[in-house]
């Protein structure tokens, strides 16, 4: 039966097939192309027909919308007066983990942390033992307070940040002068003055009292002098051999390295609340980094300096994105556009290294910009020896390919060999190199590790579809996970979302949106017990099939199992515009 399936179709066993026609392929490019990190509802000043309104019409339109909003708010308030009976049997996931709920009476799971007093009023309760334990194990790091974000938006702070690049350049020139290094741009050489030069016959001999007075007069130990720039050899070394890396912000899944979602340097400098949320780190993340995208050193270097200051001691690395393929980023000169601007990229890495102190700078890139014109084998050998990049990650596709076709792991091996050859030639310590593309099972991971010579594999879409893939990799097995176990992972995801976004109405709705987004990837998983050939492949499209269990097919209804009923007006459309299967296994 498997032979009759169209090419690129998952080999589902005949007894589970409903139809051999494959489902429509999800558009992963659309998922990556979305740059919104949170729901952003802005007023639309256009008329319903799309006609641009004049100033007076726009003012009248906004007033009408405001009056409507006030009326709706009053109506909602009147409906809320009829408060339903509190269910004291309910459980608040935030209270269970931390011992208290910061949302208090606004919590949608109020019955889990409230009790009736003697006078029949409700009072909040707290578990002090859990509060003390949760302060260490559950409190997120790198939380930027609103006052700091407001300060970043001020003109004086932005002016200061724009001067950082020039100050770093001045520091380089001062270092050259102090070390008496020939300046290749000027063609002149500074002649050093010997420190042990003997005094001439005309110089008076100084006695002990004169030396003591002179030393006291020139005691500069209390002066505020600039720190000595850190040399590349003094930076933290990244020992990542054999580790698994996870680009999306999904922790607690046994991944060794996690990296935040790509953030735009300009938005960081503008104090964007959504952008600064990307640096948040959970205590369970053992190795954590921030990924930045920008198009020039004057933008990325101040951003790196600001992040290093605000997140001091809580970052393990900062990654420069040279692989983002979406048009909005590429046309601005960021992301994969830097692959064709080696000189600019070098200045970015050098400047960020100086701004970050001991925090290493890593680089993520693609094989090239245009299909059939790979350039990474020429660029990658320069990143470490010339610009002190601490680690490299290569996605085996070009910018033009996006996520179509298979990742070219043979070319990844070619790039690894080129980097190792230069390191051996110049007797340099090897930098960790990660590969990425189409890793969907433990077999994929270990075969790619052995065949390409990389130090680790970055897992992206594979972890979104199979969050348990890291358990498979660690234990070197293919896990035929049951529907009950998968549903338990969904429950944990909902609890983690409530812990992060909050248990009030806004937090529950945000958690519901992210949970449905996660389910829009996980529905693509075909249980390996239903496959004729193992392991499953990431790019295979599944035909319509029936599973071994009857499960809820609607993502919103699944969310209601853990988050309660969704608002009547609440709708969900996944980023990649995919639809759930008729049945799931």
QUIUR-V253036 format. One record per backbone hydrogen bond with DSSP energy under -1.0 kcal/mol. CO is the residue of the C=O (numbers start at 1). NH is the residue of the N-H. E is the energy in kcal/mol with one decimal. If there is no record, write none. Layout:
# QUIUR-V253036
<<CO | NH | E> <CO | NH | E>>
This chain:
# QUIUR-V253036
<<1 | 4 | -1.1> <2 | 5 | -1.0> <6 | 9 | -1.3> <8 | 541 | -2.9> <10 | 12 | -2.2> <11 | 532 | -3.0> <13 | 16 | -1.7> <14 | 17 | -1.3> <16 | 546 | -2.7> <26 | 28 | -1.1> <27 | 31 | -1.1> <28 | 32 | -2.0> <29 | 33 | -2.2> <47 | 50 | -2.1> <51 | 47 | -2.3> <54 | 58 | -2.8> <55 | 59 | -2.1> <56 | 60 | -2.3> <57 | 61 | -2.5> <58 | 62 | -2.4> <59 | 63 | -2.1> <60 | 64 | -2.1> <61 | 65 | -2.1> <62 | 66 | -2.4> <63 | 67 | -2.4> <64 | 68 | -2.1> <65 | 69 | -2.3> <66 | 70 | -2.4> <67 | 71 | -2.3> <68 | 72 | -2.4> <69 | 73 | -2.3> <70 | 74 | -2.4> <71 | 75 | -2.2> <72 | 76 | -2.4> <73 | 77 | -2.4> <74 | 78 | -2.2> <75 | 79 | -1.8> <76 | 80 | -1.8> <81 | 83 | -1.9> <87 | 90 | -1.3> <92 | 96 | -2.4> <93 | 97 | -1.3> <94 | 98 | -2.7> <95 | 99 | -2.4> <99 | 127 | -2.8> <101 | 104 | -1.5> <103 | 106 | -2.4> <104 | 107 | -1.4> <109 | 112 | -2.0> <110 | 113 | -2.0> <113 | 125 | -1.8> <115 | 123 | -2.6> <117 | 120 | -1.8> <121 | 117 | -3.2> <123 | 115 | -2.2> <127 | 131 | -2.3> <128 | 132 | -2.2> <129 | 133 | -2.0> <130 | 134 | -3.4> <131 | 135 | -1.5> <133 | 136 | -1.1> <133 | 137 | -2.2> <134 | 138 | -2.2> <141 | 281 | -1.8> <145 | 149 | -1.7> <146 | 150 | -2.4> <147 | 151 | -2.2> <148 | 152 | -2.0> <149 | 153 | -1.1> <151 | 154 | -1.0> <154 | 158 | -2.0> <155 | 159 | -2.6> <156 | 160 | -2.0> <157 | 161 | -2.3> <158 | 162 | -2.2> <161 | 164 | -1.1> <163 | 167 | -2.4> <164 | 168 | -2.6> <165 | 169 | -1.9> <166 | 170 | -2.5> <167 | 171 | -2.2> <168 | 172 | -1.9> <169 | 173 | -2.0> <170 | 174 | -2.6> <171 | 175 | -2.3> <172 | 176 | -1.9> <173 | 177 | -2.1> <174 | 178 | -2.6> <175 | 179 | -1.9> <176 | 181 | -2.5> <183 | 187 | -1.7> <188 | 183 | -1.2> <200 | 203 | -1.1> <207 | 211 | -2.1> <208 | 212 | -2.1> <209 | 213 | -2.2> <210 | 214 | -2.5> <211 | 215 | -2.3> <212 | 216 | -2.1> <213 | 217 | -2.2> <214 | 218 | -1.3> <220 | 223 | -1.5> <223 | 225 | -1.2> <231 | 234 | -1.7> <232 | 235 | -1.3> <240 | 243 | -1.9> <244 | 257 | -2.1> <245 | 459 | -3.1> <246 | 259 | -2.1> <248 | 250 | -2.6> <257 | 246 | -2.2> <258 | 289 | -1.5> <263 | 293 | -2.0> <264 | 268 | -1.8> <265 | 269 | -2.1> <266 | 270 | -1.3> <267 | 272 | -2.4> <268 | 271 | -1.6> <272 | 276 | -2.4> <273 | 277 | -1.1> <275 | 278 | -1.6> <276 | 279 | -1.2> <277 | 280 | -1.1> <281 | 141 | -3.5> <282 | 285 | -2.1> <287 | 258 | -2.8> <288 | 316 | -2.6> <289 | 260 | -2.6> <290 | 319 | -3.4> <291 | 263 | -2.2> <292 | 321 | -2.9> <293 | 265 | -2.8> <296 | 299 | -1.5> <296 | 300 | -2.1> <297 | 301 | -2.6> <299 | 303 | -1.2> <300 | 304 | -2.6> <301 | 305 | -2.3> <302 | 306 | -2.4> <303 | 307 | -2.6> <304 | 308 | -2.4> <305 | 309 | -1.6> <306 | 310 | -2.6> <307 | 311 | -2.4> <311 | 314 | -2.0> <317 | 290 | -1.5> <318 | 362 | -2.4> <319 | 292 | -3.0> <320 | 364 | -2.4> <324 | 336 | -2.0> <326 | 330 | -2.7> <327 | 331 | -2.9> <329 | 334 | -2.1> <330 | 333 | -1.8> <334 | 337 | -2.0> <335 | 338 | -1.7> <336 | 339 | -1.3> <337 | 340 | -1.2> <338 | 341 | -1.6> <341 | 345 | -2.4> <342 | 346 | -2.5> <343 | 347 | -1.8> <344 | 348 | -2.1> <345 | 349 | -2.4> <346 | 350 | -2.4> <347 | 351 | -2.5> <348 | 352 | -2.5> <349 | 353 | -2.3> <350 | 354 | -1.7> <351 | 355 | -2.0> <352 | 356 | -2.1> <356 | 359 | -1.6> <358 | 236 | -1.8> <360 | 318 | -2.0> <361 | 390 | -3.3> <362 | 320 | -2.7> <363 | 393 | -2.2> <364 | 322 | -3.0> <365 | 395 | -2.6> <367 | 375 | -2.6> <367 | 376 | -2.1> <368 | 399 | -2.1> <369 | 400 | -1.9> <370 | 373 | -1.9> <375 | 378 | -1.5> <375 | 379 | -1.5> <376 | 380 | -2.9> <379 | 382 | -1.6> <382 | 386 | -1.6> <383 | 389 | -2.3> <384 | 388 | -1.8> <391 | 363 | -2.1> <392 | 434 | -3.0> <393 | 365 | -2.8> <394 | 436 | -1.5> <395 | 397 | -1.4> <396 | 408 | -3.1> <397 | 367 | -1.6> <398 | 402 | -1.1> <401 | 404 | -2.9> <407 | 409 | -1.2> <408 | 412 | -1.4> <409 | 413 | -1.9> <410 | 414 | -1.7> <411 | 415 | -2.2> <412 | 416 | -2.4> <413 | 417 | -2.5> <414 | 418 | -1.8> <415 | 419 | -2.2> <416 | 420 | -2.6> <417 | 421 | -2.1> <418 | 422 | -1.6> <419 | 423 | -2.2> <420 | 424 | -2.3> <421 | 425 | -2.1> <422 | 426 | -2.2> <423 | 428 | -2.8> <432 | 392 | -2.4> <433 | 455 | -3.1> <434 | 394 | -2.8> <435 | 458 | -3.0> <436 | 396 | -2.4> <441 | 445 | -2.2> <442 | 446 | -2.4> <443 | 447 | -2.2> <444 | 448 | -2.3> <445 | 449 | -2.2> <446 | 450 | -2.0> <447 | 451 | -2.4> <448 | 452 | -1.9> <449 | 453 | -1.3> <455 | 242 | -4.3> <456 | 435 | -2.0> <457 | 245 | -1.8> <460 | 464 | -1.2> <461 | 465 | -2.3> <462 | 466 | -2.4> <466 | 469 | -2.1> <468 | 472 | -1.6> <469 | 473 | -2.2> <470 | 474 | -2.5> <471 | 475 | -2.2> <472 | 477 | -1.8> <479 | 481 | -1.8> <482 | 486 | -2.0> <483 | 487 | -2.3> <484 | 488 | -1.7> <485 | 489 | -1.6> <486 | 490 | -1.7> <487 | 491 | -2.0> <488 | 492 | -2.2> <489 | 493 | -2.3> <490 | 494 | -2.2> <491 | 495 | -2.1> <492 | 496 | -2.8> <493 | 497 | -2.3> <494 | 498 | -2.2> <495 | 499 | -2.2> <496 | 500 | -1.7> <497 | 501 | -3.3> <498 | 502 | -1.7> <503 | 108 | -2.9> <504 | 508 | -2.6> <505 | 509 | -2.2> <506 | 510 | -2.1> <507 | 511 | -2.5> <508 | 512 | -2.4> <509 | 513 | -1.9> <510 | 514 | -2.2> <511 | 515 | -2.6> <512 | 516 | -2.5> <513 | 517 | -1.9> <514 | 518 | -2.2> <515 | 519 | -2.4> <516 | 520 | -1.7> <518 | 521 | -1.2> <518 | 522 | -2.4> <519 | 523 | -2.0> <521 | 524 | -1.6> <522 | 525 | -1.7> <527 | 530 | -2.0> <528 | 531 | -1.0> <530 | 13 | -3.3> <537 | 540 | -1.1> <541 | 10 | -2.2> <542 | 23 | -2.0> <544 | 18 | -3.0> <544 | 19 | -1.7> <554 | 558 | -1.9> <555 | 559 | -2.1> <556 | 560 | -1.6> <559 | 562 | -1.2> <559 | 563 | -2.3> <560 | 564 | -1.1> <567 | 570 | -1.7> <574 | 577 | -1.5> <576 | 27 | -1.4>>
